[in-house]
């Protein structure tokens, strides 16, 4: 249903933490111009955990309105409360989002049956296309392939963002349910190989700062041109690594600040990037060709 480079967009904020709507609109326009294939708004990179429900829905509505059908909008609507996830997903559908991305319930550590029933409940309550999101390094909850296979039978569950970086895991999901749902990489460092193996694209942090290159890499990989994709990806490898020197989205927001794209807002408990990492991220931006030498 979706394909290519799908940016896991940051939520720009003023220094006091208020959402910066003007910068958000400018980022959206930039991504459309640069070839980004879809915008994923208020996912975990978008600091969904610290936006209250009213803000969360407002940012989704603003994004859908400003995108105005130019590219798809996928709204992050996951929560560790099934009721809250249903409410956010319903809000996103009413706002006109093309799909919703639902992270596995974090902190609760549900069983595999609990994960199945959680996502089944959301899918049955809200008839919008839904993408599962498995990122156990952040949630302490790992959705296993057997559970993905069960959920793939639900008609409006259309994909999974698999962010373990485990290519064997991705391959198993593709083998067992690739005819029922699409697989998307959620790990920039392994995204190229994941797409070459059959994934439909990458829900990307790196695309925040290098959208044109990520679009070109994904396009080449989807076309099966491995050599071209690897050549495009090579200058991005430092970004794939260094945008995770501290917890996401700390480094990527700092990188966008350094590029002049957003102001210095980030919400506690997240903080600005620690000074010892500044030069590493700057060097990665320069290597990718998105930051001039100073």
N, C-alpha and C positions, 0 to 999 in steps of 0.2 A: 504493500500500500504506500509506503514511503521509502525513499532511497537516498543515497549519497551522503553528503556532509551536513549533519543536523546539529547546529550549535546548541550546546547546553548553556544558554545565555545567562550572564551575570545580571543581577538586579542593581543598576546604578543607584547610588545613594549620596545624599549630601553629607557633609561632615557630621551633622547632628543625627544621622541615621535615617532621615526621611527619604522616601523614594524620590529619585530625580527623574521626573517624567520626561523632561526635555531631552536629557541624555539617553534615556531609553528609546525614544523615538529616533534619535540620531543613530543609535546603534542598529536599530532595525533597518533603517534606510541603507546604512553602510553594508549590512549583510546581504540585503537584496542586490545591491550594486555589485558586490564581490562574488556573487554566485552561490551563496549558501542555499542549500536545498530545502531546509525547513528550520524553523525556530522552535526550540524547546524552552518554554518560559516557566519560571518559578519551579524548576526542578531543584535538586539539592545544591547544584552550583549557583542557583538563583537565591540561595539563602531562605528556602521555603520554611525551614525550621524556626526562623525568627520573625517571619511575617505573620501577623494575626489573620484570621480568616477573612475579614473584610478587606484588608490590604491584598491578600492573596488573590481574591476574586477580582479586585479592582485592577491589578496588574495584568491579569489574564484578559479582562475586557479591553483595557487600553491597548494591549498588544494585538489582539484580534482586529480591533478597529483600525489601528495604524497600518498593520500589514495589508489589510483591505484585499485579501485574496491573492496577493502577489506570490506568496509561497505558503505551504502549510504551516499551521501553528499547532504544536503539541503542548498541552498544558500538564505540568507536574501537579498531580492531585493525590499523591500517596500520603498516608498517615499511619501512625501506629494504633489508631482507633478506627475500627471499621465504619462506625457511624460518621466520623469526621471525613474519612476518605469518600464516602458516598456523597456527603454534602458538597465537598470541594469538586468532585467529579460532575455532579449535577450542575453546579455553578458554571463550570467550564463548558459543558455542553450548551447551556443556555446562552453563554457568551459567544458561542459560535466556533469554539476550538474544533479542529479537525480530528483530534484524538487526545487521549490522556495517557500520561506515563505514571505508573503507580509503583513506587518503591516498596519493597517488602517491609512489613511493620518492624520498625527499629526498637531496640531495647527490650521489648516484650519477650523475644525469643520463642515464638510460637512453634508448635510441631508442624510437620509437613501437612498433616490434615488441617491444622489451623490456618496455614497459608492457603491451602486449596479453598477452604470455606470462606476465608476473607476475600480473596479475589473473585470467587464465584458470587458472593453477595454483592460486591460492587458492580460486577458485570450485569447481574440480573436486575439491579436497581436502576441502572443508568445505561441506556442503549447506545452509548457513544463508543467508537472503536477505542480499545484499551491495549496498552503495551505494558507488559510486566517489566520490572526492573530489579535485577539481582546484583547487589553490591555488598557482599558479606563483610568486607573490610571496614565498612562504615556502619552496618546495621547489626552486626553480631547475629545474623540470620541468613542462612544459605538455602535458597530454593533449589532443590535437587532436580535432576532431569526427569525423574519419575513424576514429580508434581507438575512440571512444565507440560509433560505429555498429557496429563489429565486436564489441565487448564486449556490446552490447545483445542480441546473438543468444544469449548464454549464459543459460539459464533462471533461475538464481538471482542474477544481477545485475539488480537491480530498480530502480536509481535512480542519479542522479549529483548530488552537491553541487557546483555550479559557482560558484566563488568568485572569478572574475576580475573581476566587476562589469561585464562586457562584455555588454550586452543583445543585441547582434547575435550574439555567440557563443551565448548562451542560445537565441535564436530559431532559429539553425541547428540546434542539437541537438533542439529541439522539433519542427522541421519534418522532420528526417531520422529520428528514432527515438522520437518522443513516444508512439507507439502501442505501444512495446516496453518502455520504462523511464520512470520518473517523473523530472522535473527539480526540484531544490530549489535555491533561492538560498543562497549562502554569503556574501553581502555585504549587510549590513543596509541600507546606503544606497540600494541599488537593488532591494531585495527586493519592495517594493510593486509596482513596474512589472514585475518579473519574474513575479510571481504573476498580475497582470492579463494578461500575455502567455501564460500557460498553465502556469507552475510550480505545483507542488502545495503549496508552503510554503517556509519559511525556517528553515535551521539557524543559529540566531541567537546572537550574543554579547550584543546589547542585551537579549534576554529574560532574561539573568541578573539584571538590576536592575529591569526593567519588564515582568514576565511577563504581567500582565493586559492591559496596553495592546498588547503584541505579539500576544497571542492575539486580541484584538478586531480589530486591524488586519488580520491574516492572514485571519480569518473573513470580514470585509467584502470583502477583495480576492478571496477564493475565490468569494464569492457574486456577484462582478462589480459590487459597489457601490463604484465608484472614488471618488466624492465622500466617502462616509463613511470609506473607508480613508485617503484623503489627510488628512482632518480629524483622524483618530486619530494618523496618522504625524507630523504637523507638529510637535508638542511633543517628539517623539523624535529629530528630525533632529540635534540637537546631540550626543545620545548616540551615534548612528550614527557621527558624525565623531570625537568626543573620546575615545571608548573605544579609539581607535587612535592617540592622541598619542604613545605609546610602544608597543613590540611587545606584541601580545596574548599572554598575558592580564594584563600588568602593570596597565593602567588599570582593567580590570573587577574584578580582585581588590581593588585599592585602593578602588574604588567600593563594593564589598560590605563591606569593612572599615568604611568611613565610614557605611554603613547599619546597622552592628552585626550583620551576618549571618554573618561569618566572622572568625577571628583573623588575625594579621599574617604568616602563613606563606606563603612562596614560595621555590622552590628555585633556587639558582644553576644556570646563569648568569643567570637572571632576578633582578631586584631590585625593591624597592618603587618606586612611582611617584615620579619626580623632583619635588621641591617646586615648581618653577615651574609645573607642570601641575595642582597640586591645585585651585586655584580654578576653573579651566576645567571640570574634571570635576564639581566641586561644583555649579557653575552649570548644567551640563547635567542633573544629577540633579534639581535644583530645577525646572528648566523642564519636565521630564517628570513632575513631581509625586510623585516617590518619595523626596525628602529635604526635610525641613522646614527653614525658615530658622532660623539660629542667631543 
